[in-house]
Amino acid sequence: MKAEDTITLDLRRKSSIADYMVVTSGRSNRHVGSVADRVVEDLHKAGLSARVEGMPHCDWVLIDAGDVIVHVFRPEVRTFYNLEKMWAGRAAMRRAS
């Protein structure tokens, strides 16, 4: 789906909310919604369920798949919330290539 600037944060032994957090961006509300739809579809194909929040507006979509939390943002919204900075001291961060 060509999500942009994807990072994975390793939260194991750092937080009880999840083992991993994925943060990525879409170019527009429509792109954010498409990326989120694909993630949810692929999770369901893998036999996993997910709770989704933020789909009506698609500025920020949160997908909670239990051990993995995925955040899909529009770039401006991602910059505003800056989750990477919030978690930088707590989690190892890896950028997708």
C-alpha positions as a printed Julia matrix, in Angstrom:
97×3 Matrix{Float64}:
   0.0     0.0    0.0
   3.1     2.21  -0.07
   2.86    3.45   3.5
   5.66    5.88   4.25
   8.31    6.28   6.95
   7.42    3.05   8.75
   9.11    2.3   12.05
   8.78   -0.57  14.48
   9.26   -0.06  18.21
  10.2    -3.06  20.33
   8.2    -2.71  23.55
   9.01   -6.09  25.05
  10.18   -5.73  28.66
   9.42   -1.99  28.35
   5.62   -1.89  28.49
   2.69   -4.15  29.22
   0.47   -2.66  26.49
   2.03   -4.61  23.6
   5.22   -6.29  22.4
   5.58   -4.12  19.3
   4.29   -0.81  18.02
   4.32    0.04  14.32
   4.04    3.7   13.29
   3.57    4.64   9.65
   2.14    7.41   7.47
  -0.22    7.72   4.56
  -0.2    10.68   2.19
  -3.87   11.61   2.65
  -6.96   10.6    4.63
  -7.91    8.22   1.84
  -4.43    6.65   1.81
  -4.44    6.28   5.62
  -7.81    4.49   5.39
  -6.57    2.19   2.61
  -3.4     1.27   4.53
  -5.44    0.57   7.67
  -7.96   -1.54   5.74
  -5.15   -3.64   4.27
  -3.53   -4.18   7.68
  -6.84   -5.31   9.17
  -7.56   -7.54   6.17
  -4.14   -9.19   6.42
  -4.55   -9.71  10.17
  -7.89  -11.42   9.58
  -6.36  -13.64   6.87
  -3.72  -14.65   9.44
  -6.5   -15.59  11.88
  -6.01  -12.59  14.16
  -8.65  -10.16  15.3
  -8.11   -6.45  15.7
  -9.89   -3.48  17.21
  -9.83   -0.39  15.02
 -10.36    3.24  16.0
 -10.26    6.39  13.89
 -11.6     5.07  10.59
 -14.33    7.65   9.98
 -11.87   10.55   9.74
  -8.64    8.71   8.87
  -6.31   11.34  10.34
  -4.98    8.72  12.75
  -6.1     5.1   12.69
  -5.19    2.84  15.6
  -5.22   -0.91  15.04
  -4.91   -2.98  18.21
  -4.03   -6.57  17.4
  -3.09   -7.52  20.95
   0.68   -7.98  20.95
   1.08   -5.5   18.1
  -0.36   -1.99  17.89
  -0.31   -0.21  14.54
  -0.71    3.57  14.17
  -1.37    4.94  10.68
  -1.17    8.74  10.5
  -1.42   11.58   8.04
   2.05   13.24   8.16
   0.86   16.43   9.92
  -0.94   14.46  12.62
   2.06   12.18  13.12
   4.31   15.2   13.59
   1.88   16.73  16.09
   1.64   13.62  18.31
   5.26   12.51  17.76
   4.9     9.01  19.24
   8.46    8.18  18.22
   9.83   10.83  20.59
   7.51    9.72  23.39
   8.78    6.14  23.16
  12.39    6.85  22.09
  13.9     6.38  25.54
  11.9     3.24  26.28
  12.0     1.15  23.13
  14.41    0.05  20.44
  13.34    1.61  17.14
  13.83    0.09  13.7
  13.0     1.79  10.39
  11.57   -0.31   7.58
  13.76   -0.45   4.51
